[in-house]
Amino acid sequence: MALAHFTNIETAVNNWEILYKNLFEVTIVLPTILQGIHPNYTNLLLTNIITAKFPTYPTLEYAEQRFKYSTRQYIKMPGTTSTELELSLNMNQTNNLQVFTWRILKDWYDLAWNNEDGSLHYKKHLVGDIIVHHHDKEGHVIRRVVYNNCQMGKISGWEDLDWSAPDMVGPLSVGFKSDYWQDFYY
C-alpha cells in the first residue's frame, strides 16, 4: 500500500519541480543615445548582475461607504502605478583599465544630471528597458517582467575606501524608477 502523502499530492505524483531564486537573467536595454557608445554592453551587464527583484504589487486601500449602521467596502485605485527596481552588479577592471559596469551605468546616470558639466537631457533620452527572466533548471522561461521607461536615479558602491579593509570594491548598486511594467507568466 502506497503512502498517502505520495499518492494524493499532485506535485509528488507528477514530479513537479521547485523554483530556484538563482536561476534568472537580466537584459538591460540602454537609452538609444548610449547604445552606440557601448556596443557590447548587453553581454557585459548581463553576466555581471548579482541580484534583481520582481515588482511588489501595491497593497490596495479600501474606501468605506456608510448608511445608518451598515458599511460597505470598495477597493480604491493604487496610489501609484510606477515601480522601483534595484540591481546589484559585480565591478571588474578590463585589460584596458576600464571598470565597464561603472562606466556604462554612470554614463546612463549622467544623462539625467552630469556632475562634471551640469548637462541635463529630456526624458526621451533617459529611458531604457530592463527585462528580468526567471527560468527553470532547463532554461525555460517561467516568468518575465519587462520594466518599461526606466530612469536611473541612484548609483553607488564605489564610495568607501579603507586602508584596513581587505574587501573588494562593490558590489555596484543602481536604482531605477519604471513608469510601468508588464508581467508575463508561462
C-alpha atoms as an extended CHARMM CRD file, in Angstrom:
* protein
*
       186  EXT
         1         1  MET       CA              0.0000000000        0.0000000000        0.0000000000  PROA      1               0.0000000000
         2         2  ALA       CA              1.3980000000        3.3860000000       -1.0580000000  PROA      2               0.0000000000
         3         3  LEU       CA              1.7390000000        6.1880000000        1.4110000000  PROA      3               0.0000000000
         4         4  ALA       CA             -0.9520000000        8.8630000000        1.1350000000  PROA      4               0.0000000000
         5         5  HSD       CA              1.4770000000       11.7550000000        1.0260000000  PROA      5               0.0000000000
         6         6  PHE       CA              2.9400000000       10.3140000000       -2.2100000000  PROA      6               0.0000000000
         7         7  THR       CA             -0.2390000000        9.1460000000       -3.9560000000  PROA      7               0.0000000000
         8         8  ASN       CA             -2.6150000000       12.0030000000       -3.0860000000  PROA      8               0.0000000000
         9         9  ILE       CA             -0.4400000000       15.0220000000       -3.7300000000  PROA      9               0.0000000000
        10        10  GLU       CA             -0.2990000000       16.0840000000       -7.3600000000  PROA      10              0.0000000000
        11        11  THR       CA              3.1290000000       17.7150000000       -7.0510000000  PROA      11              0.0000000000
        12        12  ALA       CA              4.6250000000       14.4250000000       -5.8830000000  PROA      12              0.0000000000
        13        13  VAL       CA              2.7300000000       12.1960000000       -8.3480000000  PROA      13              0.0000000000
        14        14  ASN       CA              3.7310000000       14.3480000000      -11.3410000000  PROA      14              0.0000000000
        15        15  ASN       CA              7.2900000000       15.0920000000      -10.1380000000  PROA      15              0.0000000000
        16        16  TRP       CA              6.8240000000       18.8370000000      -10.4300000000  PROA      16              0.0000000000
        17        17  GLU       CA              9.9200000000       20.9550000000       -9.9660000000  PROA      17              0.0000000000
        18        18  ILE       CA             10.5340000000       23.5960000000       -7.3490000000  PROA      18              0.0000000000
        19        19  LEU       CA             11.5920000000       27.1040000000       -8.3400000000  PROA      19              0.0000000000
        20        20  TYR       CA             15.0760000000       28.4020000000       -7.6090000000  PROA      20              0.0000000000
        21        21  LYS       CA             15.8460000000       32.0540000000       -6.8370000000  PROA      21              0.0000000000
        22        22  ASN       CA             19.2530000000       31.9350000000       -8.5010000000  PROA      22              0.0000000000
        23        23  LEU       CA             18.0130000000       30.9720000000      -11.9890000000  PROA      23              0.0000000000
        24        24  PHE       CA             17.4810000000       34.3540000000      -13.6110000000  PROA      24              0.0000000000
        25        25  GLU       CA             18.8870000000       36.6700000000      -16.2510000000  PROA      25              0.0000000000
        26        26  VAL       CA             18.5120000000       40.4000000000      -16.6500000000  PROA      26              0.0000000000
        27        27  THR       CA             18.6370000000       42.1490000000      -20.0000000000  PROA      27              0.0000000000
        28        28  ILE       CA             19.2050000000       45.8920000000      -19.9130000000  PROA      28              0.0000000000
        29        29  VAL       CA             18.3050000000       47.9720000000      -22.9460000000  PROA      29              0.0000000000
        30        30  LEU       CA             20.2500000000       51.2150000000      -22.5960000000  PROA      30              0.0000000000
        31        31  PRO       CA             18.8530000000       54.5210000000      -23.7960000000  PROA      31              0.0000000000
        32        32  THR       CA             19.4530000000       54.8890000000      -27.5340000000  PROA      32              0.0000000000
        33        33  ILE       CA             21.9600000000       57.6900000000      -27.0250000000  PROA      33              0.0000000000
        34        34  LEU       CA             24.2840000000       55.2680000000      -25.1390000000  PROA      34              0.0000000000
        35        35  GLN       CA             23.9430000000       52.1740000000      -27.3440000000  PROA      35              0.0000000000
        36        36  GLY       CA             26.4440000000       53.4900000000      -29.8890000000  PROA      36              0.0000000000
        37        37  ILE       CA             28.9550000000       54.4530000000      -27.1900000000  PROA      37              0.0000000000
        38        38  HSD       CA             28.8450000000       50.9880000000      -25.5700000000  PROA      38              0.0000000000
        39        39  PRO       CA             28.1940000000       48.4550000000      -28.3900000000  PROA      39              0.0000000000
        40        40  ASN       CA             28.9530000000       45.3460000000      -26.2780000000  PROA      40              0.0000000000
        41        41  TYR       CA             27.0410000000       46.4760000000      -23.2070000000  PROA      41              0.0000000000
        42        42  THR       CA             24.2640000000       43.8290000000      -23.2320000000  PROA      42              0.0000000000
        43        43  ASN       CA             26.5130000000       40.8580000000      -22.5690000000  PROA      43              0.0000000000
        44        44  LEU       CA             28.7900000000       42.7640000000      -20.1820000000  PROA      44              0.0000000000
        45        45  LEU       CA             25.9100000000       43.8420000000      -17.9770000000  PROA      45              0.0000000000
        46        46  LEU       CA             24.0340000000       40.5190000000      -18.2530000000  PROA      46              0.0000000000
        47        47  THR       CA             26.9720000000       38.4770000000      -16.9870000000  PROA      47              0.0000000000
        48        48  ASN       CA             27.6720000000       40.7570000000      -14.0190000000  PROA      48              0.0000000000
        49        49  ILE       CA             24.2650000000       41.2010000000      -12.4030000000  PROA      49              0.0000000000
        50        50  ILE       CA             24.1760000000       39.6660000000       -8.9220000000  PROA      50              0.0000000000
        51        51  THR       CA             20.6500000000       40.4590000000       -7.6930000000  PROA      51              0.0000000000
        52        52  ALA       CA             17.3540000000       41.6590000000       -9.1320000000  PROA      52              0.0000000000
        53        53  LYS       CA             13.7610000000       41.7530000000       -7.9230000000  PROA      53              0.0000000000
        54        54  PHE       CA             10.3460000000       41.2690000000       -9.3960000000  PROA      54              0.0000000000
        55        55  PRO       CA              7.8490000000       44.0650000000       -8.7320000000  PROA      55              0.0000000000
        56        56  THR       CA              5.9880000000       44.2130000000       -5.4540000000  PROA      56              0.0000000000
        57        57  TYR       CA              2.3190000000       44.6970000000       -6.1310000000  PROA      57              0.0000000000
        58        58  PRO       CA              0.9280000000       47.6010000000       -4.0880000000  PROA      58              0.0000000000
        59        59  THR       CA             -1.4570000000       46.9870000000       -1.2300000000  PROA      59              0.0000000000
        60        60  LEU       CA             -4.7760000000       48.3810000000       -2.3570000000  PROA      60              0.0000000000
        61        61  GLU       CA             -6.5880000000       50.6090000000        0.1000000000  PROA      61              0.0000000000
        62        62  TYR       CA            -10.3050000000       50.4350000000        0.8120000000  PROA      62              0.0000000000
        63        63  ALA       CA            -12.9240000000       53.1710000000        0.8220000000  PROA      63              0.0000000000
        64        64  GLU       CA            -15.8670000000       52.8470000000        3.1290000000  PROA      64              0.0000000000
        65        65  GLN       CA            -19.4360000000       53.8860000000        2.4980000000  PROA      65              0.0000000000
        66        66  ARG       CA            -21.9380000000       54.1230000000        5.3240000000  PROA      66              0.0000000000
        67        67  PHE       CA            -25.7020000000       54.1550000000        5.5150000000  PROA      67              0.0000000000
        68        68  LYS       CA            -27.0190000000       54.3870000000        9.0650000000  PROA      68              0.0000000000
        69        69  TYR       CA            -25.3780000000       51.4190000000       10.8310000000  PROA      69              0.0000000000
        70        70  SER       CA            -24.2140000000       49.4320000000        7.8300000000  PROA      70              0.0000000000
        71        71  THR       CA            -20.9450000000       49.8210000000        5.9610000000  PROA      71              0.0000000000
        72        72  ARG       CA            -19.7090000000       48.7110000000        2.5610000000  PROA      72              0.0000000000
        73        73  GLN       CA            -16.1070000000       48.4530000000        1.3820000000  PROA      73              0.0000000000
        74        74  TYR       CA            -14.7930000000       49.3260000000       -2.0670000000  PROA      74              0.0000000000
        75        75  ILE       CA            -11.2660000000       48.7990000000       -3.2840000000  PROA      75              0.0000000000
        76        76  LYS       CA             -9.6200000000       52.0330000000       -4.3750000000  PROA      76              0.0000000000
        77        77  MET       CA             -7.1840000000       52.5890000000       -7.1910000000  PROA      77              0.0000000000
        78        78  PRO       CA             -3.4970000000       52.2370000000       -6.3040000000  PROA      78              0.0000000000
        79        79  GLY       CA             -1.7270000000       55.3880000000       -5.1790000000  PROA      79              0.0000000000
        80        80  THR       CA              0.9140000000       54.9180000000       -7.8710000000  PROA      80              0.0000000000
        81        81  THR       CA              1.2640000000       52.7750000000      -10.9640000000  PROA      81              0.0000000000
        82        82  SER       CA              5.0190000000       53.1300000000      -11.2770000000  PROA      82              0.0000000000
        83        83  THR       CA              7.5350000000       50.8880000000       -9.5380000000  PROA      83              0.0000000000
        84        84  GLU       CA             11.1320000000       50.8170000000       -8.3910000000  PROA      84              0.0000000000
        85        85  LEU       CA             13.8930000000       48.3690000000       -9.2210000000  PROA      85              0.0000000000
        86        86  GLU       CA             17.3330000000       47.9710000000       -7.7120000000  PROA      86              0.0000000000
        87        87  LEU       CA             20.1080000000       45.8920000000       -9.2510000000  PROA      87              0.0000000000
        88        88  SER       CA             23.4600000000       44.8020000000       -7.8080000000  PROA      88              0.0000000000
        89        89  LEU       CA             26.3770000000       44.2100000000      -10.1620000000  PROA      89              0.0000000000
        90        90  ASN       CA             29.9650000000       42.9910000000       -9.9550000000  PROA      90              0.0000000000
        91        91  MET       CA             32.6690000000       45.5510000000      -10.6100000000  PROA      91              0.0000000000
        92        92  ASN       CA             35.7030000000       44.3100000000      -12.5350000000  PROA      92              0.0000000000
        93        93  GLN       CA             38.5290000000       46.0470000000      -14.3700000000  PROA      93              0.0000000000
        94        94  THR       CA             39.2140000000       45.1630000000      -18.0170000000  PROA      94              0.0000000000
        95        95  ASN       CA             42.6340000000       44.7640000000      -19.6260000000  PROA      95              0.0000000000
        96        96  ASN       CA             42.1530000000       48.3460000000      -20.8750000000  PROA      96              0.0000000000
        97        97  LEU       CA             41.9640000000       49.5170000000      -17.2260000000  PROA      97              0.0000000000
        98        98  GLN       CA             38.2560000000       50.3230000000      -17.5080000000  PROA      98              0.0000000000
        99        99  VAL       CA             35.6230000000       49.4120000000      -14.8940000000  PROA      99              0.0000000000
       100       100  PHE       CA             32.9880000000       48.7840000000      -17.5450000000  PROA      100             0.0000000000
       101       101  THR       CA             29.9030000000       48.2330000000      -15.3510000000  PROA      101             0.0000000000
       102       102  TRP       CA             30.5850000000       51.5240000000      -13.5790000000  PROA      102             0.0000000000
       103       103  ARG       CA             31.3360000000       53.3870000000      -16.8230000000  PROA      103             0.0000000000
       104       104  ILE       CA             28.2410000000       52.1580000000      -18.6720000000  PROA      104             0.0000000000
       105       105  LEU       CA             25.8420000000       52.8160000000      -15.8180000000  PROA      105             0.0000000000
       106       106  LYS       CA             27.4710000000       56.1170000000      -14.7870000000  PROA      106             0.0000000000
       107       107  ASP       CA             27.0390000000       57.3010000000      -18.3910000000  PROA      107             0.0000000000
       108       108  TRP       CA             23.3230000000       56.4970000000      -18.0250000000  PROA      108             0.0000000000
       109       109  TYR       CA             23.1580000000       58.3880000000      -14.7400000000  PROA      109             0.0000000000
       110       110  ASP       CA             24.9570000000       61.3500000000      -16.3490000000  PROA      110             0.0000000000
       111       111  LEU       CA             22.1170000000       61.7050000000      -18.8640000000  PROA      111             0.0000000000
       112       112  ALA       CA             19.8360000000       62.8090000000      -16.0160000000  PROA      112             0.0000000000
       113       113  TRP       CA             22.4160000000       65.0460000000      -14.3860000000  PROA      113             0.0000000000
       114       114  ASN       CA             26.1020000000       65.2460000000      -15.1910000000  PROA      114             0.0000000000
       115       115  ASN       CA             28.0380000000       66.4900000000      -12.1730000000  PROA      115             0.0000000000
       116       116  GLU       CA             31.0650000000       67.4170000000      -14.3220000000  PROA      116             0.0000000000
       117       117  ASP       CA             29.4010000000       69.8440000000      -16.7100000000  PROA      117             0.0000000000
       118       118  GLY       CA             25.8610000000       70.2670000000      -15.3500000000  PROA      118             0.0000000000
       119       119  SER       CA             24.2120000000       68.9630000000      -18.5260000000  PROA      119             0.0000000000
       120       120  LEU       CA             20.6550000000       67.6210000000      -18.4910000000  PROA      120             0.0000000000
       121       121  HSD       CA             18.5700000000       65.6650000000      -21.0280000000  PROA      121             0.0000000000
       122       122  TYR       CA             14.8930000000       65.1940000000      -21.8110000000  PROA      122             0.0000000000
       123       123  LYS       CA             13.1490000000       62.0790000000      -20.5370000000  PROA      123             0.0000000000
       124       124  LYS       CA             13.0280000000       60.5640000000      -24.0380000000  PROA      124             0.0000000000
       125       125  HSD       CA             16.8510000000       60.3830000000      -23.9190000000  PROA      125             0.0000000000
       126       126  LEU       CA             16.9760000000       58.9770000000      -20.3640000000  PROA      126             0.0000000000
       127       127  VAL       CA             14.7450000000       55.9220000000      -20.5710000000  PROA      127             0.0000000000
       128       128  GLY       CA             15.6580000000       52.3350000000      -21.2530000000  PROA      128             0.0000000000
       129       129  ASP       CA             14.0250000000       48.9900000000      -20.5330000000  PROA      129             0.0000000000
       130       130  ILE       CA             15.0160000000       46.2520000000      -18.1140000000  PROA      130             0.0000000000
       131       131  ILE       CA             13.8120000000       42.6850000000      -18.6140000000  PROA      131             0.0000000000
       132       132  VAL       CA             14.0680000000       40.1220000000      -15.8160000000  PROA      132             0.0000000000
       133       133  HSD       CA             13.7250000000       36.4890000000      -16.9190000000  PROA      133             0.0000000000
       134       134  HSD       CA             13.1840000000       33.7770000000      -14.3010000000  PROA      134             0.0000000000
       135       135  HSD       CA             13.8070000000       30.3280000000      -15.7280000000  PROA      135             0.0000000000
       136       136  ASP       CA             13.8320000000       26.7120000000      -14.6240000000  PROA      136             0.0000000000
       137       137  LYS       CA             16.7660000000       24.2900000000      -14.4590000000  PROA      137             0.0000000000
       138       138  GLU       CA             16.4930000000       23.5220000000      -18.1790000000  PROA      138             0.0000000000
       139       139  GLY       CA             16.4330000000       27.1970000000      -19.1890000000  PROA      139             0.0000000000
       140       140  HSD       CA             12.7080000000       27.5210000000      -19.9520000000  PROA      140             0.0000000000
       141       141  VAL       CA             11.4750000000       31.0000000000      -19.0250000000  PROA      141             0.0000000000
       142       142  ILE       CA              8.6530000000       30.6910000000      -16.4930000000  PROA      142             0.0000000000
       143       143  ARG       CA              8.1980000000       34.3760000000      -15.6880000000  PROA      143             0.0000000000
       144       144  ARG       CA              9.3100000000       37.5220000000      -17.4760000000  PROA      144             0.0000000000
       145       145  VAL       CA              8.8900000000       41.0750000000      -16.2300000000  PROA      145             0.0000000000
       146       146  VAL       CA              9.5570000000       43.9820000000      -18.5500000000  PROA      146             0.0000000000
       147       147  TYR       CA             10.1860000000       47.2530000000      -16.7400000000  PROA      147             0.0000000000
       148       148  ASN       CA              9.3550000000       49.9950000000      -19.2490000000  PROA      148             0.0000000000
       149       149  ASN       CA             10.6810000000       53.5640000000      -19.3820000000  PROA      149             0.0000000000
       150       150  CYS       CA             13.3190000000       53.0140000000      -16.6940000000  PROA      150             0.0000000000
       151       151  GLN       CA             15.2380000000       56.0250000000      -15.4460000000  PROA      151             0.0000000000
       152       152  MET       CA             18.2750000000       55.6460000000      -13.2350000000  PROA      152             0.0000000000
       153       153  GLY       CA             18.2220000000       57.7900000000      -10.1120000000  PROA      153             0.0000000000
       154       154  LYS       CA             20.8730000000       56.1150000000       -7.9490000000  PROA      154             0.0000000000
       155       155  ILE       CA             24.3400000000       54.6710000000       -8.4400000000  PROA      155             0.0000000000
       156       156  SER       CA             26.5580000000       53.6510000000       -5.5320000000  PROA      156             0.0000000000
       157       157  GLY       CA             29.1210000000       51.1130000000       -4.3900000000  PROA      157             0.0000000000
       158       158  TRP       CA             32.4170000000       52.8380000000       -5.0620000000  PROA      158             0.0000000000
       159       159  GLU       CA             32.4070000000       55.4560000000       -2.3110000000  PROA      159             0.0000000000
       160       160  ASP       CA             34.1240000000       53.9080000000        0.6890000000  PROA      160             0.0000000000
       161       161  LEU       CA             37.8360000000       53.1590000000        0.6020000000  PROA      161             0.0000000000
       162       162  ASP       CA             39.6360000000       51.8880000000        3.6880000000  PROA      162             0.0000000000
       163       163  TRP       CA             43.3270000000       51.0420000000        4.2490000000  PROA      163             0.0000000000
       164       164  SER       CA             42.4270000000       48.4310000000        6.8480000000  PROA      164             0.0000000000
       165       165  ALA       CA             39.7590000000       46.6430000000        4.8040000000  PROA      165             0.0000000000
       166       166  PRO       CA             40.8480000000       43.6760000000        2.6840000000  PROA      166             0.0000000000
       167       167  ASP       CA             37.4380000000       43.5830000000        0.9860000000  PROA      167             0.0000000000
       168       168  MET       CA             36.9470000000       44.1490000000       -2.6990000000  PROA      168             0.0000000000
       169       169  VAL       CA             35.1330000000       47.2090000000       -4.0110000000  PROA      169             0.0000000000
       170       170  GLY       CA             31.4560000000       46.7460000000       -4.6810000000  PROA      170             0.0000000000
       171       171  PRO       CA             29.0060000000       45.4800000000       -5.4180000000  PROA      171             0.0000000000
       172       172  LEU       CA             27.7020000000       48.2820000000       -7.5680000000  PROA      172             0.0000000000
       173       173  SER       CA             24.1230000000       49.2050000000       -6.7000000000  PROA      173             0.0000000000
       174       174  VAL       CA             21.8550000000       51.0300000000       -9.1370000000  PROA      174             0.0000000000
       175       175  GLY       CA             18.2940000000       52.1920000000       -8.5600000000  PROA      175             0.0000000000
       176       176  PHE       CA             15.6630000000       52.7290000000      -11.2290000000  PROA      176             0.0000000000
       177       177  LYS       CA             12.1290000000       54.0650000000      -11.4430000000  PROA      177             0.0000000000
       178       178  SER       CA              9.9110000000       52.4790000000      -14.0560000000  PROA      178             0.0000000000
       179       179  ASP       CA              6.7380000000       54.0910000000      -15.3960000000  PROA      179             0.0000000000
       180       180  TYR       CA              5.0160000000       50.7210000000      -15.7300000000  PROA      180             0.0000000000
       181       181  TRP       CA              5.7650000000       47.0380000000      -16.0110000000  PROA      181             0.0000000000
       182       182  GLN       CA              4.4560000000       44.0260000000      -17.8570000000  PROA      182             0.0000000000
       183       183  ASP       CA              4.3660000000       40.7160000000      -16.0040000000  PROA      183             0.0000000000
       184       184  PHE       CA              4.2620000000       37.5340000000      -18.1000000000  PROA      184             0.0000000000
       185       185  TYR       CA              3.6840000000       34.0740000000      -16.6410000000  PROA      185             0.0000000000
       186       186  TYR       CA              4.1490000000       30.9500000000      -18.7260000000  PROA      186             0.0000000000
